[in-house]
Amino acid sequence: MILVTGGTGFLGAHLLYHLVSEGAEVKTLKRPDSSIELTKKIFSWYSDRSAELFKNIKWVEGDLLDVFSLLNALEGVDQLYHTAAMVSLDSGDGLELLNTNVQGTANVVNAALERKIGKMCYVSSIGALGYEADHEIIDEETPWDASLNKSFYSKSKYEAEREVWRGMAEGLNAVIVNPSVIIGPGNWTQGSPKIFTTVFKGIKFYPQGTNGFVDVQDVVTAMIKLMNSDVSGDRFVVNSENIPYRQLFEWIAQSMHVPVPKYKAGKLLGAIGWRMAKMIGIMNGKQPSITRSAIESSSRYYMYSNKKLLQATGMKMMPVKESVEETAKKFIKDYRGED
């Protein structure tokens, strides 16, 4: 039996689809108030039998902060994929990020140890990796520097990883993946899929930095390969290519036949933008559309190595351009209301 946390989210839903498509016996943790509509939608993008496949998921109500519900969900489980997390670059969400991502992961680790599960895969982030300098290659061994101005999200994922490492020291058989920015269809108003909505609506500026990008299917494949291997007690960067944001935005715009953003959003323009967004957010009571952390992050030149993962799994990663084109097709179908 396999348990997936975060099955109502972007990555977790894609993982669920892959697992049930392969005939695996799967259950997933779900908060009582969580919607399963995104998961259904993601299934529908990949199969004409989506409704039939969806019925093979066993939904278990629970919460990362409820240890007893975790122990109940892990009863009889051999493999555990922990994908559930809160994602936000808003500094105002710092306490909630630490509570959900760090304490929640600590609870999952403790429950997994108590239930003596066979193996766990924890989905971390490139945000939990160290950072040397612009254009320097970052890998699994790049040391974390607590003095750097990291976002609360990055700090929460780093601390959550520490809980998994602690669990390994106590006997947990586990592996960690650190995906770069994940490209794929999902909720077009949240996370990385929101980039497609932003470009489609006609944004004129592009960030000046570079980042790592990877297709969601490759992340899922990497997780499953590592879980079904003898690899344990290690972490892996899951990245396809390091691409300038300018190139990414150009590919997205071309794939959706909309104007390509022409102007570089430098530091000054970015600083003005996040301040204006914050003021608007305060006035309308909503989270700002852009944040200081997002602007600062997108202006840097991050470069990530996938060498360790490729050596361990033998994977061939999907080119980012191909991933963008496939995702754009699904965005356009959704926009047009096509089945």
C-alpha positions in Angstrom: 0.0 0.0 0.0 1.2 3.5 -0.9 0.2 6.7 0.9 0.5 10.1 -0.7 0.2 13.3 1.2 -0.8 16.4 -0.8 -2.9 14.5 -3.3 -5.2 17.5 -3.8 -2.2 19.6 -4.9 -0.4 20.1 -8.2 2.5 17.6 -7.8 0.6 15.1 -5.6 -2.2 14.8 -8.1 0.2 14.1 -11.0 1.9 11.5 -8.8 -1.5 9.9 -7.9 -2.4 9.6 -11.6 0.9 7.9 -12.5 0.6 5.4 -9.5 -3.0 4.4 -10.1 -2.4 4.2 -13.9 0.3 1.6 -13.1 -2.2 -0.4 -11.0 -0.7 0.5 -7.6 -2.8 0.4 -4.5 -3.0 4.0 -3.3 -4.5 6.1 -0.6 -4.1 9.8 0.0 -4.4 12.1 3.0 -7.1 14.8 2.6 -8.1 17.6 5.0 -11.9 17.6 5.6 -12.3 21.0 3.8 -10.0 20.2 0.9 -11.4 20.1 -2.7 -10.6 17.2 -4.9 -11.6 19.0 -8.1 -8.0 19.8 -9.2 -7.0 16.2 -8.9 -10.0 15.2 -11.0 -9.0 17.8 -13.6 -5.4 16.7 -13.8 -6.6 13.1 -14.3 -8.9 14.2 -17.1 -5.9 15.8 -19.0 -4.2 12.5 -19.4 -6.8 9.8 -19.9 -10.2 9.1 -21.3 -10.6 6.7 -18.4 -9.9 9.4 -15.8 -13.2 8.8 -13.9 -12.5 5.1 -13.7 -8.9 5.6 -12.6 -9.9 8.2 -10.0 -12.2 5.7 -8.3 -9.1 3.6 -7.4 -7.9 6.3 -5.0 -8.8 5.7 -1.3 -9.2 9.1 0.4 -8.3 9.2 4.1 -9.3 12.3 6.1 -6.5 13.7 8.2 -4.1 16.6 8.7 -0.4 17.0 8.9 -0.8 18.7 12.3 -3.0 15.8 13.7 -0.6 13.0 14.6 -3.3 10.5 15.4 -4.8 11.0 11.9 -1.3 10.4 10.4 -0.9 7.2 12.4 -4.3 6.0 11.1 -3.5 6.9 7.5 -0.1 5.0 7.7 -1.7 1.8 9.0 -0.5 -1.0 6.6 1.5 1.4 4.4 4.8 0.3 2.8 5.7 3.4 0.8 5.0 7.0 1.7 5.3 10.0 -0.6 5.2 13.3 1.4 4.3 16.0 -1.2 2.0 18.1 1.0 3.3 21.6 1.7 2.3 25.2 1.9 3.8 27.4 -0.9 4.0 31.1 -0.4 6.6 33.9 -0.9 4.6 36.3 1.2 6.5 37.2 4.4 3.2 37.5 6.2 2.8 33.8 5.9 6.0 33.0 7.8 4.4 31.4 10.9 2.0 29.3 8.9 4.8 28.1 6.6 6.9 27.0 9.5 3.9 25.3 11.2 2.7 23.4 8.1 6.0 22.6 6.4 8.2 22.0 9.4 6.0 20.8 12.2 3.8 18.9 9.7 6.9 17.1 8.3 8.1 16.4 11.8 4.8 14.7 12.5 4.9 12.7 9.3 8.4 11.5 10.1 7.5 10.5 13.6 4.4 8.7 12.4 6.4 6.9 9.7 8.9 5.7 12.3 6.1 4.6 14.6 4.5 2.6 11.8 7.8 1.3 10.6 7.0 2.0 6.9 9.2 0.5 4.2 10.4 3.8 2.6 9.5 7.5 2.3 10.1 10.0 -0.4 10.1 13.6 0.8 9.5 16.4 -1.7 11.7 19.3 -0.8 12.7 22.2 -3.0 15.7 23.8 -4.7 15.0 26.6 -2.2 16.4 24.3 0.5 19.7 24.2 -1.2 22.7 26.5 -0.7 23.6 29.3 -2.9 27.2 30.4 -3.9 27.0 33.3 -6.4 25.3 34.2 -9.7 26.2 31.7 -12.5 27.8 29.2 -10.0 26.5 25.6 -10.3 24.4 24.5 -7.3 24.2 20.9 -6.4 23.2 18.7 -3.5 26.5 19.5 -1.6 26.3 23.3 -1.9 26.3 24.4 1.8 23.3 26.3 3.2 24.2 29.8 4.4 21.8 31.0 7.1 23.0 34.6 6.7 21.6 34.9 3.2 18.3 36.7 2.7 16.2 33.6 2.1 12.4 33.6 1.8 10.4 32.1 4.6 9.3 29.4 2.2 12.9 28.4 1.5 13.7 28.4 5.3 10.7 26.3 6.0 11.7 23.7 3.4 15.3 23.6 4.7 14.0 23.1 8.3 11.6 20.4 7.1 14.4 18.6 5.4 16.3 18.6 8.7 13.4 16.8 10.2 13.7 14.1 7.5 17.4 13.8 8.0 16.7 13.5 11.7 14.3 10.7 10.9 16.9 8.9 8.8 19.3 9.1 11.8 16.6 7.4 13.8 16.2 4.5 11.3 13.8 5.9 8.7 14.5 4.6 5.2 14.0 7.7 3.1 15.1 9.7 0.0 14.7 13.4 -0.7 14.1 15.2 -4.0 14.7 18.8 -4.6 12.8 19.8 -7.7 13.5 23.1 -9.5 10.6 25.2 -10.8 8.0 22.6 -12.0 6.3 23.1 -15.4 3.0 21.5 -16.0 -0.8 21.9 -16.0 -2.5 22.6 -12.7 -4.4 25.4 -11.0 -3.7 28.3 -13.4 -4.1 30.8 -10.6 -1.5 29.4 -8.3 2.2 28.3 -8.2 4.2 27.8 -11.3 1.1 27.2 -13.6 0.2 30.8 -12.9 3.1 31.8 -15.1 1.0 30.7 -18.1 -2.0 32.9 -17.1 0.3 35.8 -16.5 1.9 35.6 -19.9 -1.4 34.9 -21.6 -2.9 38.1 -20.2 -0.2 40.1 -21.9 2.6 40.9 -19.4 5.1 43.3 -21.0 8.1 42.6 -18.6 10.2 39.6 -18.0 12.5 38.9 -15.0 16.2 39.3 -15.7 17.4 36.2 -13.9 17.9 32.5 -14.7 16.5 29.5 -12.9 16.2 25.7 -13.2 13.0 24.2 -14.7 11.7 20.7 -15.0 8.5 19.0 -16.3 6.1 17.6 -13.7 6.2 14.2 -15.3 9.9 14.0 -14.8 9.6 14.9 -11.2 7.1 12.1 -10.7 9.2 9.6 -12.6 12.3 10.5 -10.5 10.4 10.0 -7.3 9.1 6.6 -8.3 12.4 5.4 -9.6 14.2 6.4 -6.5 11.6 4.8 -4.3 11.8 1.6 -6.2 15.6 1.5 -6.0 18.1 0.6 -3.3 19.0 4.3 -2.9 18.4 5.6 0.6 19.6 8.4 3.0 20.3 10.8 0.1 18.9 13.8 -1.8 18.7 14.6 -5.4 18.2 17.8 -7.4 15.5 17.2 -10.0 16.2 19.7 -12.8 16.0 19.6 -16.6 17.6 22.8 -17.8 18.7 26.2 -16.5 16.9 28.8 -18.6 16.7 32.6 -18.5 13.3 33.8 -17.6 13.3 35.8 -20.8 13.6 32.6 -22.8 10.9 30.9 -20.8 8.5 33.7 -21.2 9.2 33.8 -24.9 8.5 30.1 -25.3 5.3 30.4 -23.3 4.0 33.4 -25.3 4.9 31.8 -28.7 3.1 28.5 -27.6 0.0 30.5 -26.8 0.3 32.9 -29.8 0.3 36.0 -27.6 2.8 38.9 -27.7 6.2 38.2 -26.2 7.2 40.3 -23.2 9.8 42.8 -24.5 11.1 44.7 -21.5 13.5 43.5 -18.8 12.2 44.1 -15.3 15.4 45.4 -13.6 15.9 45.8 -9.8 14.5 49.3 -9.7 11.3 48.5 -11.6 11.0 45.3 -9.5 11.3 47.2 -6.2 8.6 49.6 -7.3 6.4 46.7 -8.4 6.4 44.7 -5.2 5.8 47.8 -3.1 2.8 48.8 -5.2 1.5 45.2 -5.1 1.8 45.2 -1.3 -0.1 48.5 -1.0 -2.9 47.2 -3.2 -3.0 44.0 -1.2 -3.4 45.9 2.0 -6.2 48.0 0.6 -8.2 45.0 -0.9 -7.4 42.6 1.9 -5.7 40.1 -0.5 -2.3 38.6 -0.9 -0.1 40.8 -3.2 0.3 39.4 -6.7 4.1 39.8 -6.5 6.3 39.9 -3.4 9.8 41.2 -2.5 11.1 37.6 -2.2 9.7 36.7 -5.6 11.3 39.8 -7.3 14.7 39.2 -5.6 14.7 35.5 -6.5 13.8 36.1 -10.1 16.6 38.6 -10.6 19.3 36.1 -9.6 21.1 33.7 -11.9 20.5 30.3 -10.4 22.1 27.2 -12.1 21.4 23.6 -10.9 23.2 20.4 -11.7 21.1 17.2 -12.3 24.2 15.0 -12.7 23.6 13.0 -9.5 20.0 12.2 -10.4 20.9 11.1 -13.9 23.6 8.8 -12.7 21.3 7.2 -10.1 18.3 6.7 -12.4 19.5 6.8 -16.0 16.7 9.3 -16.8 16.5 11.4 -19.9 14.8 14.7 -19.0 12.2 16.4 -21.1 13.5 19.7 -22.7 11.9 22.7 -21.1 10.6 24.0 -24.4 8.7 20.8 -25.0 7.3 20.9 -21.5 6.1 24.5 -22.1 4.5 23.6 -25.4 2.6 20.6 -23.9 1.5 22.7 -20.9 0.4 25.6 -23.1 -1.9 23.2 -25.1 -3.7 22.2 -22.0 -4.0 25.9 -20.9 -5.6 26.9 -24.2 -8.0 24.0 -24.1 -9.0 25.0 -20.6 -9.4 28.7 -21.7 -11.6 27.7 -24.6 -13.6 25.3 -22.5 -12.8 22.3 -24.6 -13.1 18.7 -23.3 
